[in-house]
Amino acid sequence: MLILVSYDIEKDKTRTRLAKQLLNFGPRVQKSVFEADVGSDELEKLSALLAKVTLKKDDSIRLYRICAECAGKITIWGKGIVTEDADYYIA
């Protein structure tokens, strides 16, 4: 399942820590936006990670689930490609 995570976090330390953790799930596609092609287990881990972030009053994190049909209709202007799951991973 393709997901998109965006955030608006004021505190540099919190924002930086979250960005580093999100790289474990997928690439950064814009400064505060990550895409990931995850299975249900990974989505559970990601949701748990996001739930633990300490947010200030005006901070926010959003997770969007993008259905397969909608993912096939994504349009990108400028640099970038839609994230796809690799056939294999080397650990």
N, C-alpha and C positions, 0 to 999 in steps of 0.2 A: 504494500500500500504506500503510495506517495504521500508524504506529509510535508507541510511547510511550517516552520517555527519562526515567529518574529517576536522581537522584544524591544521595549523602550525602558531602559533601566538607567537611572541617574548616577548611581554610585559606580565609579570606575572599577573597583575591585570586584564587585558582584558581577558586573557586566563582562569583565575579562574572564573571570572564572567560568561563567556560564558558556561563553563562546568557546573556550577550550574544551569543555565537556561535550558541547554539541558537535564538535568535529569528530567525535567517536561514532556519531550516527550518520553524518553526511556532510557534504561540502557547504561552505558559506557561499551564497549566491549574491548577497549584498551585505553591507556592513552589519546590519542587524537582522538578517534573514538567512535561514538555513533550509535546505531541502534534504530529505532522506527517503529512501525506498526501504521500508522496514516491514518485518513480519510482526505478528501479534505479540510475540514475546519481547521483541525490541521496543515496540510501541509501549508496552507496559513499563519497561525499564525507563524509557524516556519520560513518560508521564509521571513516574515516581520521582525522577530527577527534577523535573520542572516544579512539582508540588513542594519540593524542599527548599526552593529558592526563597530567600527572605526579601520581600518586596516592600518598598516604601509606599507612601500614600498615592503618589502619582505614577508609579511604575506599573508595567504590564508585560505579560508574556501571552502570546496567542499561538495555538496549535491548530492548524487546519488540515483536515483529512481530504485528500483529493482523489475522487473516484477514478477508476481506470479510464472511463469514457472522457471525463474532464481532463485528465492528464494528457490524453492524446490530442487535446485541442488547445494546449498551452501555446501561446505566441510570445516570442522573445524578440525584442528590438535591441540591437547592439550586441555586445559580447555575452556569451553564455550558452549553455545547453541544459536541457531538462535532465535531472538526475535519474540514472537508471541503476538498478541493482546489478552488481558485477556477477559474472558467472561463477567466480570463486574468489576466495580471500586468502591471502598469505598472512599468517600471524607471526 
